[in-house]
Amino acid sequence: MKTSLRIISTCLAMFIGTGAVLLSTGCAGTATKESTGEYIDNSAITAKVKSALTSDDVVKAREINVDTFRGTVSLSGFVSTSAEKERAERIAASIEGVREVKNNIVVK
């Protein structure tokens, strides 16, 4: 009886320990992958940048792609003028939470 109780206790401890390890590392970020919290923050930044670009009269937001990774916003796509390209970068940089803007927009 004591032996089976000890086996059950040991197995339970192993399962709990394994679960704790998985939970503590499952949401952690790496150099190339965002943590869950970073993913949520970056998604919010991307949405705010896209919204700001859409409401601007100068920028054609439909032709600009926005991606965010760890607070760095990458802009890509095509615009007609240098003014549009510069304006898109200024708009993105003005959003709270943006650390850096990489402007890869091409002027056609």
C-alpha positions in Angstrom: 0.0 0.0 0.0 2.8 2.4 0.9 4.7 1.5 -2.2 1.8 2.3 -4.5 1.1 5.5 -2.7 4.8 6.5 -3.1 4.6 5.6 -6.9 1.5 7.7 -7.4 3.0 10.6 -5.5 6.2 10.4 -7.5 4.3 10.3 -10.8 2.1 13.2 -9.8 5.1 15.3 -8.8 6.7 14.5 -12.2 3.6 15.5 -14.1 3.3 18.8 -12.1 7.0 19.5 -12.6 6.7 18.9 -16.4 3.6 21.1 -16.6 5.3 23.9 -14.8 8.3 23.8 -17.1 6.1 23.8 -20.2 4.1 26.7 -18.9 7.0 28.8 -17.9 8.8 28.3 -21.3 5.9 28.0 -23.7 5.3 31.7 -23.8 8.9 33.0 -23.7 10.3 34.8 -26.7 13.6 34.0 -28.4 15.8 36.1 -30.7 13.6 35.2 -33.7 10.2 34.6 -32.0 8.0 36.9 -30.0 6.6 36.0 -26.6 2.8 36.0 -26.2 2.9 39.4 -24.6 5.1 40.8 -27.4 2.8 39.4 -30.0 -0.2 41.1 -28.5 1.7 44.4 -28.2 3.0 44.2 -31.7 -0.4 43.4 -33.1 -1.8 46.5 -31.4 1.0 48.7 -32.8 0.4 47.3 -36.3 -3.3 48.0 -36.0 -2.7 51.6 -34.8 -0.2 52.3 -37.6 -2.5 50.9 -40.3 -5.4 53.0 -38.8 -3.3 56.2 -38.8 -2.1 55.6 -42.4 -5.7 54.9 -43.5 -7.0 58.2 -42.0 -4.2 60.3 -43.6 -5.0 62.2 -46.7 -1.5 62.1 -48.2 -0.7 58.4 -47.9 -2.3 55.6 -50.0 -2.5 53.1 -47.2 -3.8 50.3 -49.4 -0.5 49.9 -51.0 1.6 49.9 -47.8 2.3 46.8 -45.7 2.9 47.1 -42.0 4.7 44.5 -39.9 5.9 44.9 -36.3 8.4 42.8 -34.4 9.5 43.8 -30.9 8.4 47.4 -31.4 10.2 47.8 -34.7 7.7 48.7 -37.5 8.6 47.6 -41.0 6.9 49.5 -43.8 6.9 48.1 -47.4 5.0 48.5 -50.5 4.7 51.1 -53.2 3.8 54.9 -53.3 3.8 57.5 -56.0 5.9 60.2 -54.3 8.8 60.6 -51.9 6.5 62.8 -49.8 4.1 59.8 -49.3 7.0 57.6 -48.3 8.4 60.2 -45.7 4.9 60.9 -44.4 4.2 57.2 -43.8 7.4 56.9 -41.8 6.6 59.9 -39.7 3.1 58.6 -39.0 4.5 55.2 -38.0 7.1 56.8 -35.7 4.5 58.9 -34.0 2.6 55.8 -32.7 3.0 55.0 -29.0 5.2 51.9 -28.5 7.1 52.2 -31.8 10.8 52.0 -31.1 12.1 52.1 -34.6 10.8 52.4 -38.2 12.3 50.5 -41.1 11.0 52.2 -44.3 11.3 49.8 -47.2 8.6 51.6 -49.2 9.5 52.0 -52.9 8.6 55.1 -54.9 7.2 54.1 -58.3 
